[in-house]
Amino acid sequence: MCIRDRNTATDKGGGIYCRDNASPLITNTLLCGNQAQTGAAVHCENSTNPQITNCTIVNNIAASTGGALFCSSSSPSLVNSIVWQNQGAEGNQLCLQGFGTSPDVSYSNIEGGLSGVVISDKYAEVIWGPGAIDADPCFVATGCPNANGTLASGAYLLLETSPCVDAGDPNYLPSPEQLDLRDGPRLIGPRVDMGAYEFNHVPVAEASGDVTAYAWIDGFADVALDGSASYDADAHPLSYLWTWTIAGHTYDANGPTPTVRLPIGTHTVTLTVSDGIDTSEPNSLIVAVIEAIKTRLRIIPKMLSRHRGSSGQKRLLLAWMVLPKDLDKEQVADKPLKLYPTGVEAHNQFVITFGRDKGQRTAIFAFFDQGELLEAITDNGRTQLQAVGQLKSGRYFFGSDSVFIK
């Protein structure tokens, strides 16, 4: 399994030269852009019988005979392969000569079909087996590797419409460990493909629609992303990569449904998925993180004592919050306020509207158990408290005030 490309032989076999009873297995190989006098891609002579399986032999040039394959007194087998756009002064694709030369061609795509095979004497013959075709292989792209050995993107991969897809030997069952030339499974569809590369559907990334999230009072929101609608037509398992950029730094997350922490602002989050062979086109969504609303808060009493006195009665703390003018009581969620840094919940609260006309405001009166609060706060002295509530939309509002604990 390899790429043999841009080799030049002054005489025979620019890509591979077989002689003297050699019978190599040539499998999952791209032979491209090689040059020689004879057999620019593969030259066989003197009773050599290579088995050429799932190879792509393209754009090789022979100055004399056999642009792709030259056989002299040799009988290679050619199966599940593509032989296309090769050039030779005699025999663009195959040139055969000599006693005992009878290559077996089956389930392969040979440009020109039988007319692409030149038999130069009466001793040679070709066994044209089942499944041999002559049809445009429909490559994604063409072009041999450059001087750095790099192939153009998609070079000699098959389009979904290629006649070479699922057109290999129906009785050929590669082992699960056998890979194609780019280390993908050798069998993906119901039948093996022709050529060095098995056709693979590129997976599709499907991120959920745009998201509006509401930041906590620290300026961050935990945002649930959903890429579970992504799919692969070949049913390969997918890996997921989510990426986004904040202040020039790129962050990432994995999995179909990660929860990520984003600051206030508008973020473009991009999902790509991979089936281990191909990576999808990116699919993006916009996440708008809305800041919490700051309100006025007053805590009563301002002095909290850890000494309960002799009455044993529960002592209450009032958090009185006035919302901005554009918020009315119908927008407030039916949830108790919480008091931080401890997170204790109000035991009782009510929401009222006061004022008239354009001067109307909404106020919340929430009552907390001082004992619960003081059990959670261990230090004495001045302490900053924040009351946090939520609107029905999900957006948070908060206010800050301080108390003195003794």
N, C-alpha and C positions, 0 to 999 in steps of 0.2 A: 504494500500500500504506500504509494509515494507519487511524487510529481517528477517526471523526467522532462526537462524543458531546455530549449535553446542550446542543445549540445550539437557540435559539428564534428562529423567524421570525414576524413579525407577520402575514405573508401566505403566501408560498409557499416550499417547500423548506427545512425546518429544517436538514437535513444537507447536501444538494447541490441546487442549482437550475440546470437546463439549459434553454436557450431559443435560438431563432433559429438552427436548423441545427447546433447544437453536437452533437458525437458523441464525448464523452470515453470513455476506457477506465477503468472503475472496477474495480479488481482487488485481491483480498486485503485487503479493507477491512471493518472493523466499524463499522456504523452503529447507534448505540444511544442511546436516551433523548432523541432530538431531538423538537422540537415545532413545529408550524406549523398554519395553517388548512388547507392542502392539501399533500399530499406531504410528510409529516413527515420522512421519510428522504431521498427523492429526488422532485423535481418536474420533469417534462418537458413542454415545450410548444413549439408552432410548429416542427414538423419536426426534433425532436432525436432522435437514435438512439444513446444511450449503450450501450456493451457492458459489462454488469455480470457479472463472472466471479469465482467463488470469494469471494463476499461473505457476511457474516452480518448480517442486517438484523432487529433485535430491539428490542422495547420502545419503539417510537416512537409518538407520539400526534398524530393530526390532529384538530383541532376540527371539521373539515368532512369532507373526502374524502381517501381514500388514506393509511391509517396508515403504510404502508411506501412505496408508490409510487403517484404520480398521473401519468397520461399523457393529454395533450390533443394530438391530431393529431401523435402521436409514436409511434415503434415501437422501443423499446429491446429488447435481448436480455438474457435472464436465464438464466445457465447455471452449474451447479456451486455454487449458492448456497442459503442457508437464509433463509427469511422467516417469522418466528415471533413470536407474542405482541405484535403491533402493534395499535393501536386507531385507528379512525376512525368518525365518525358515519355515513359512507357508505363502506364498503369498508375492513374492518380491515387487509387486506393490500394489495390492488391496487384502484385505481379508474380506469376507462378511459372516455374520451369523445372525440368528435370524429372527423371524416373522416380516414382514413389512420392511425388508431390501431390497431396490431396487434402488440403485444409478443409476442416469441417466448420461451416458457418451456420449458426442457428440463433434465433431470438436476438438478433443484432440488427442495427440500423446502418446500412452501408450505402453511402452516397452513390447514386447511379445503379444500385442493385447489381445484378450480374454484369451489366455493362461497365461497372466500375472495377471489374476483375479482368485483368489481361493475362491470358495463358499464351506464353511465348513459344511453346513447342508442343509436339503431339504426345508427350509423355505425362504431362501434368493435367490435373483436373481439379475441380472444386466441388465439394459436396454441399449443395445449397439446401440446408435443412429447414425445418419448420420455424416459423416466427421471424424469418429474416425479412426486413422491410427496407424501403427506400423512401424516407419522408423527412421533411425538415424537422430536426430534433427540437426546435423551439427552445433554444438556450435563453436564459435570462440576459446574459451578456456574453461576449466573446473577448478574446485577447489573451495571449500567452503572458506568463509572468514577466515583470519588468526586470531591469538589471539587478534590483534588490531581491528578486525572487517573489515579489508580491503580485498576486492576481488581482485583476479588477474586481470590484464588488459584483458578486453574482455570476462571475465568469464560469460558464459551462454547467451551472445549475440548470435544472429543468423547470420550465413554466408548467403550471397545472394543466395546460392544454397540450402539452407535448405528447406525441404518439409513443414516446419511450417510457412513459409512466405506466406502471403495472403491466409492462409488455415483455418482461423477461421470462425465462423458462419457468412454467408453472410448477414444475417438479423440483425446482431448485429451492431448498430451504436452508438458508444460512443459519449458523448457530447463533444463539442470543448474544454471544460475545463478539460476533463479527460486526465490524463497523465499516461505514463507507469512508470516502477519502477525507471528509471533514469530521470524522469521529462521531457521526450520528449513526443510528441503527441502520443496518444494511437492509432490513425489511421493515417498511412502514405501512404500506397498503396491503391489499390481498395478494399481490405478486411482487416479486422483486422488479425494480426498474432496470432499464438499460443504462449503461454508463457508470462512471466512477462515483456519481453523487445520487443518492436516493432523494426523490422529491419529498419535500416536507412543507406542509402548510405553515406559513408564518402565523404564530399565535396573535390574538387580538386583545389589546388592553382596553378594558371598559371601566373607567372610573365613574363613581357616582356623580350626580349633578353638583352644581355649585352649592357651597355650604355657607350658612351664616351661623357663627358661633358667638357665645357671649363670654367675655373675659371675666374671670374672678377679680376680686379687688386687688390682686397682685399684678394685674395687667396681662395675665396669660389665660388661655382657654385650652382645655383638653378636647381635641377634635377627633371624632371617629371617622376614619376614611373607609370607603367600601369599594373594593375592586373585584368582588366576588362574581360579577357578571362577565369577567374576562374568560376567554375560552381558547381552546386549541382543537381544530377540526380533526386532528389525529389522536385526540384523547391522551396526549402526553401530559404528565404532571407539570404544573407551572410554578416558577418562582417569580416573586413580585418585588419590584423595586420602586419605592416612592422617593422623590427628591424635591427639595425646595431650597430657596436661597433667602437668607436674612442678612442684611448688612454686608453683603459680599461673601458670606460663608455659606457653603452648601451642606445641607443636612439630608439624612436619608432614613428610611424605615422599610421594614420587610413584612411580608405576609399579606393575605388578601384583605384583612380588616384591622389594620393597626390603629391605635389611638396615639396621636402626636400632640405635643404641647407647642402652641403657637402664640406669639405676642399680639397685642392690638395692632391692627392694620389689615391690608389686603395682600394675600399670598397666592401665588400660582404654584400648585402642587402637581407634579407630573408623575404618571404611572407608566412603567414599561414592564412587560412580562416576557419570560423566556421559557421555552420548552427544553432547554439544554442544547438546542441546535440553532434555532433562530431567535432573535429578539424582536418583539413587536415594534410597531410605530408608537411613539409616545402619545399618551392621551392625558389631557390636563383638566383640572378643575380649579375654580377660584374659591378660596376660603376667605370670607370677611369676618374678622374678629372684632366685635363691638365692645368698647370699653364700658365698665360699670359706671352707673350714675352716682355722682357725689351729692349727698343731701346734708341738711342741717340736723344735728343730733344733740340732744341734751339728756344727760344722765342725772337722775335724782334718786338718792341723795349723793352728794359729792364726797362724803366721808363714809367709809365702810369699816366697821369694827369686827374683829374676829371674836370678841367677847359678846355672847348672846344675852347676858343679863339673866334675871331670875324668872322672867315671864314665860320663857320657852316658846313664845309665839314665832311663827315663820315671818322673817323680815323680807320685804320685797324691794326690788330695785326697778324703777321706772325708766324705760328708754323712750324718749319722746322724739319722734322723727317727723320733719316737715319735708314733703317731696317738692320737686320743682313744679312750676306753674303748669307745664304741659302734661303733667301726669294726674289722672283722676283716680278715685277709689276703685272704679271698675277694672282698672288695669292691674291692680295689685293681686298677686296670686294668693290663694287661700292656704298659706303656709306660715308657720310661726317664724318670727325673726330669730336670728341666732346672734349671740354675743361672743365676740372673739377678743383675746386669743384662745379662749377655751372651747368655743362652739356650743355652749349651753343654749337650750331652746327656751323661748318665752313660754310661761305657763298659761298666760292669757294675754290676748291683745284685741284691740278693736281699731277700725279705720273710720275716720270721720272726714267730712268736708266742712270747711269753715270759710267765712268771707262771702262776698257777693260779686255776681257778674264776673268781670274780668279779673277781679281780685280773689277769686275762689282758689283755695289751696287744699291739699290733702295732707292729713296728719295721721300718724300711726302711734298708738300708745301700747307699748308692750311691757309686760310685767315679768320679772325674772326672780327666782329664788336666790337671795344673797348667799345663803349657805352653800348652794351648789357652785356658785361662782367662786367663793372663797376657798372651797376645797380644791378647785382646779388651779387656782393661782396661789403659788406657795410663797412668793416674795411680798414683803410689805413695801410701802412707799407709793409714789405716784405711778399709776398704771394707765396706759392708753387702752381704751376699749373701742371696739368697732362693732356697730350693729349692722347686720347684713340681711337684706330681704330680696325677694325676687318678683318680677312682673310675670304676668301670664305668658308673655312672649318668651320668657326664659332669661331676659336680661336682668342682671343684678343691680341693686342700688345699695349704698352704704353711707354711713356717717360716722364721725369720730368724736369722742369726748374723753376726758380723763377723770379719774377718781383717785382718792388717796386711801390706801389700805393701811390699817394699823392693828 
